[in-house]
């Protein structure tokens, strides 16, 4: 049987399960539910990161298409203006992409923390004690 990279990373986690059951049908129901939700959360995070990367590549591709337009300037002042516009748009693009990645990281941190609090009773009790 050939395993995908994703399945290969699950082997240590599955070996750590009680009775080292590789078949989720033999797992206790709460553990099976927790494992399935963990896998879904990871797949969702991976899809969001891939979509962000795809969007970033498209944005940089559109930016690169603006560069040949610089040579169409017929005066030095127009050339300088167009060059600065291209440089400034690259800065704005990089800035926006950094903000998007940080927002994604924060969102994932909240999602993983929430998942952990749902599936770890001790964490749920601690969060109840800490909240005012």
PASEBA-1860 file (N, C-alpha, C; in nm, 3 decimals):
! residues 132
1> XXXXXXXX> 0.084/-0.117/0.000/0.000/0.000/0.000/0.089/0.124/0.000 ~ 0.065/0.217/-0.091/0.141/0.341/-0.101/0.067/0.449/-0.023 ~ 0.142/0.520/0.063/0.081/0.624/0.145/0.117/0.762/0.090 ~ 0.025/0.852/0.105/0.053/0.991/0.069/0.135/1.054/0.181 ~ 0.190/1.173/0.154/0.269/1.242/0.257/0.183/1.273/0.378 ~ 0.058/1.308/0.356/-0.033/1.340/0.466/-0.055/1.217/0.554 ~ -0.077/1.103/0.492/-0.099/0.980/0.569/0.027/0.940/0.643 ~ 0.143/0.962/0.583/0.269/0.927/0.646/0.289/1.005/0.776
9> XXXXXXXX> 0.245/1.131/0.780/0.259/1.212/0.901/0.163/1.169/1.011 ~ 0.058/1.097/0.976/-0.039/1.053/1.075/0.005/0.927/1.149 ~ 0.102/0.854/1.095/0.143/0.727/1.156/0.188/0.745/1.301 ~ 0.277/0.840/1.335/0.313/0.855/1.477/0.194/0.886/1.566 ~ 0.102/0.967/1.518/-0.017/1.000/1.598/-0.103/0.877/1.619 ~ -0.119/0.797/1.515/-0.201/0.677/1.527/-0.135/0.574/1.618 ~ -0.002/0.565/1.614/0.067/0.472/1.702/0.054/0.512/1.849 ~ 0.035/0.640/1.874/0.023/0.687/2.012/-0.117/0.666/2.068
17> XXXXXXXX> -0.211/0.630/1.983/-0.348/0.609/2.030/-0.356/0.484/2.117 ~ -0.454/0.481/2.208/-0.471/0.361/2.291/-0.486/0.237/2.204 ~ -0.419/0.132/2.243/-0.419/0.003/2.174/-0.358/0.010/2.034 ~ -0.301/0.124/1.997/-0.236/0.144/1.868/-0.322/0.094/1.753 ~ -0.448/0.134/1.754/-0.541/0.092/1.649/-0.526/0.183/1.528 ~ -0.497/0.124/1.414/-0.484/0.202/1.291/-0.619/0.216/1.221 ~ -0.716/0.141/1.262/-0.848/0.147/1.200/-0.937/0.233/1.289 ~ -0.984/0.345/1.237/-1.063/0.434/1.322/-1.195/0.372/1.366
25> XXXXXXXX> -1.239/0.269/1.299/-1.363/0.202/1.340/-1.345/0.134/1.476 ~ -1.223/0.099/1.510/-1.198/0.032/1.638/-1.166/0.132/1.750 ~ -1.155/0.259/1.719/-1.125/0.359/1.820/-1.249/0.392/1.901 ~ -1.231/0.436/2.023/-1.346/0.487/2.097/-1.404/0.607/2.022 ~ -1.534/0.624/2.027/-1.601/0.728/1.948/-1.548/0.868/1.974 ~ -1.527/0.911/2.101/-1.475/1.047/2.121/-1.337/1.068/2.058 ~ -1.254/0.965/2.062/-1.121/0.976/2.003/-1.130/0.983/1.851 ~ -1.219/0.905/1.795/-1.239/0.907/1.649/-1.288/1.045/1.605
33> XXXXXXXX> -1.382/1.100/1.679/-1.435/1.233/1.647/-1.326/1.339/1.658 ~ -1.245/1.331/1.763/-1.137/1.428/1.782/-1.035/1.418/1.668 ~ -0.999/1.296/1.630/-0.902/1.277/1.523/-0.958/1.327/1.390 ~ -1.083/1.299/1.363/-1.144/1.346/1.238/-1.150/1.498/1.234 ~ -1.186/1.561/1.344/-1.193/1.707/1.345/-1.053/1.768/1.334 ~ -0.953/1.703/1.392/-0.814/1.750/1.381/-0.768/1.744/1.235 ~ -0.799/1.635/1.168/-0.760/1.621/1.027/-0.832/1.725/0.942 ~ -0.961/1.748/0.968/-1.036/1.849/0.893/-0.979/1.989/0.917
41> XXXXXXXX> -0.941/2.017/1.040/-0.883/2.147/1.072/-0.752/2.168/0.997 ~ -0.668/2.064/0.994/-0.541/2.073/0.922/-0.560/2.087/0.772 ~ -0.657/2.014/0.717/-0.684/2.025/0.574/-0.736/2.164/0.540 ~ -0.821/2.219/0.624/-0.873/2.354/0.603/-0.760/2.457/0.608 ~ -0.670/2.443/0.705/-0.557/2.535/0.716/-0.468/2.527/0.592 ~ -0.446/2.405/0.545/-0.363/2.387/0.426/-0.431/2.451/0.304 ~ -0.561/2.434/0.290/-0.633/2.493/0.177/-0.628/2.645/0.181 ~ -0.643/2.703/0.300/-0.638/2.849/0.311/-0.499/2.903/0.277
49> XXXXXXXX> -0.395/2.831/0.321/-0.260/2.874/0.289/-0.233/2.864/0.139 ~ -0.278/2.755/0.078/-0.260/2.740/-0.067/-0.337/2.848/-0.143 ~ -0.457/2.882/-0.099/-0.534/2.987/-0.165/-0.464/3.122/-0.150 ~ -0.408/3.149/-0.033/-0.335/3.273/-0.010/-0.213/3.280/-0.101 ~ -0.140/3.170/-0.113/-0.024/3.167/-0.202/-0.065/3.188/-0.347 ~ -0.174/3.126/-0.388/-0.224/3.141/-0.524/-0.259/3.287/-0.551 ~ -0.332/3.348/-0.458/-0.371/3.489/-0.473/-0.248/3.580/-0.480 ~ -0.146/3.550/-0.398/-0.024/3.630/-0.399/0.048/3.619/-0.532
57> XXXXXXXX> 0.057/3.498/-0.586/0.122/3.480/-0.716/0.049/3.554/-0.826 ~ -0.083/3.551/-0.822/-0.160/3.625/-0.923/-0.138/3.775/-0.910 ~ -0.133/3.824/-0.788/-0.112/3.968/-0.767/0.025/4.011/-0.817 ~ 0.129/3.930/-0.791/0.262/3.965/-0.840/0.270/3.953/-0.992 ~ 0.197/3.859/-1.049/0.192/3.848/-1.195/0.131/3.972/-1.258 ~ 0.025/4.022/-1.198/-0.038/4.145/-1.247/0.057/4.263/-1.231 ~ 0.132/4.266/-1.121/0.229/4.373/-1.099/0.338/4.369/-1.205 ~ 0.386/4.249/-1.236/0.492/4.236/-1.337/0.446/4.284/-1.475
65> XXXXXXXX> 0.319/4.271/-1.503/0.267/4.315/-1.632/0.267/4.467/-1.645 ~ 0.276/4.538/-1.535/0.280/4.685/-1.539/0.417/4.738/-1.578 ~ 0.522/4.659/-1.557/0.658/4.707/-1.580/0.683/4.747/-1.726 ~ 0.640/4.669/-1.825/0.666/4.712/-1.964/0.601/4.846/-2.000 ~ 0.499/4.887/-1.929/0.433/5.014/-1.958/0.524/5.134/-1.926 ~ 0.624/5.114/-1.843/0.715/5.223/-1.806/0.787/5.276/-1.930 ~ 0.824/5.188/-2.019/0.901/5.231/-2.136/0.819/5.317/-2.231 ~ 0.692/5.329/-2.213/0.606/5.409/-2.300/0.606/5.557/-2.263
73> XXXXXXXX> 0.670/5.590/-2.155/0.674/5.732/-2.113/0.753/5.812/-2.215 ~ 0.704/5.934/-2.247/0.771/6.015/-2.348/0.849/6.133/-2.290 ~ 0.843/6.151/-2.159/0.924/6.255/-2.094/0.987/6.196/-1.968 ~ 1.092/6.264/-1.921/1.162/6.217/-1.801/1.069/6.223/-1.679 ~ 0.988/6.326/-1.671/0.899/6.338/-1.555/0.795/6.225/-1.555 ~ 0.743/6.191/-1.673/0.647/6.080/-1.682/0.716/5.947/-1.648 ~ 0.838/5.931/-1.694/0.914/5.810/-1.665/0.935/5.796/-1.514 ~ 0.979/5.904/-1.451/1.000/5.901/-1.305/0.870/5.872/-1.232
81> XXXXXXXX> 0.762/5.933/-1.276/0.632/5.910/-1.212/0.590/5.764/-1.223 ~ 0.603/5.707/-1.341/0.564/5.567/-1.362/0.653/5.471/-1.284 ~ 0.783/5.500/-1.280/0.874/5.415/-1.203/0.838/5.417/-1.055 ~ 0.810/5.535/-1.002/0.774/5.545/-0.861/0.640/5.478/-0.833 ~ 0.546/5.489/-0.926/0.418/5.420/-0.908/0.437/5.269/-0.901 ~ 0.523/5.216/-0.985/0.548/5.071/-0.984/0.616/5.030/-0.853 ~ 0.713/5.108/-0.809/0.782/5.077/-0.684/0.686/5.085/-0.565 ~ 0.604/5.190/-0.562/0.509/5.206/-0.452/0.404/5.096/-0.453
89> XXXXXXXX> 0.360/5.055/-0.571/0.260/4.948/-0.575/0.320/4.815/-0.529 ~ 0.450/4.794/-0.555/0.516/4.673/-0.504/0.521/4.675/-0.352 ~ 0.550/4.790/-0.295/0.550/4.804/-0.149/0.414/4.780/-0.089 ~ 0.310/4.835/-0.152/0.174/4.813/-0.103/0.135/4.667/-0.114 ~ 0.173/4.603/-0.224/0.141/4.463/-0.244/0.210/4.376/-0.139 ~ 0.338/4.401/-0.116/0.412/4.324/-0.015/0.353/4.347/0.124 ~ 0.317/4.472/0.153/0.258/4.504/0.283/0.125/4.432/0.302 ~ 0.039/4.436/0.202/-0.091/4.370/0.212/-0.076/4.219/0.228
97> XXXXXXXX> 0.020/4.160/0.156/0.041/4.016/0.167/0.094/3.977/0.304 ~ 0.177/4.061/0.362/0.226/4.035/0.498/0.110/4.041/0.598 ~ 0.025/4.141/0.584/-0.092/4.153/0.671/-0.184/4.031/0.655 ~ -0.204/3.987/0.530/-0.288/3.869/0.505/-0.231/3.744/0.572 ~ -0.099/3.726/0.563/-0.036/3.609/0.625/-0.045/3.614/0.777 ~ -0.025/3.730/0.834/-0.035/3.744/0.980/-0.179/3.721/1.025 ~ -0.275/3.769/0.949/-0.417/3.745/0.982/-0.449/3.597/0.975 ~ -0.396/3.529/0.873/-0.417/3.385/0.861/-0.355/3.312/0.980
105> XXXXXXXX> -0.236/3.352/1.018/-0.168/3.289/1.132/-0.249/3.309/1.260 ~ -0.300/3.429/1.282/-0.381/3.456/1.401/-0.509/3.373/1.400 ~ -0.573/3.365/1.282/-0.695/3.287/1.269/-0.668/3.140/1.300 ~ -0.559/3.088/1.248/-0.526/2.947/1.274/-0.495/2.924/1.422 ~ -0.428/3.018/1.483/-0.398/3.005/1.625/-0.527/2.998/1.708 ~ -0.623/3.082/1.675/-0.751/3.081/1.746/-0.824/2.949/1.719 ~ -0.824/2.904/1.594/-0.893/2.779/1.560/-0.832/2.659/1.631 ~ -0.698/2.650/1.633/-0.633/2.537/1.701/-0.654/2.544/1.852
113> XXXXXXXX> -0.653/2.664/1.909/-0.678/2.677/2.052/-0.820/2.635/2.086 ~ -0.914/2.675/2.002/-1.052/2.636/2.024/-1.068/2.485/2.013 ~ -1.005/2.425/1.911/-1.012/2.279/1.894/-0.957/2.211/2.018 ~ -0.843/2.259/2.067/-0.781/2.198/2.183/-0.872/2.210/2.305 ~ -0.936/2.323/2.324/-1.024/2.340/2.441/-1.146/2.249/2.431 ~ -1.192/2.220/2.309/-1.307/2.130/2.292/-1.272/1.986/2.324 ~ -1.149/1.946/2.290/-1.112/1.805/2.300/-1.021/1.774/2.417 ~ -0.997/1.870/2.502/-0.916/1.847/2.621/-0.995/1.900/2.740
121> XXXXXXXX> -1.056/1.812/2.817/-1.142/1.858/2.926/-1.068/1.944/3.029 ~ -0.942/1.917/3.054/-0.866/1.996/3.151/-0.852/2.139/3.100 ~ -0.824/2.155/2.970/-0.811/2.290/2.912/-0.944/2.364/2.921 ~ -1.054/2.295/2.899/-1.184/2.358/2.909/-1.212/2.406/3.050 ~ -1.174/2.325/3.149/-1.194/2.365/3.288/-1.106/2.484/3.324 ~ -0.981/2.485/3.273/-0.891/2.596/3.301/-0.944/2.726/3.241 ~ -0.994/2.717/3.117/-1.043/2.840/3.054/-1.167/2.893/3.127 ~ -1.248/2.803/3.184/-1.363/2.848/3.260/-1.320/2.917/3.390
129> XXXX> -1.212/2.868/3.452/-1.164/2.929/3.576/-1.099/3.063/3.549 ~ -1.034/3.078/3.432/-0.963/3.200/3.401/-1.054/3.312/3.353 ~ -1.169/3.276/3.297/-1.257/3.381/3.247/-1.331/3.448/3.362 ~ -1.352/3.581/3.351/-1.414/3.655/3.463/-1.560/3.624/3.481
END
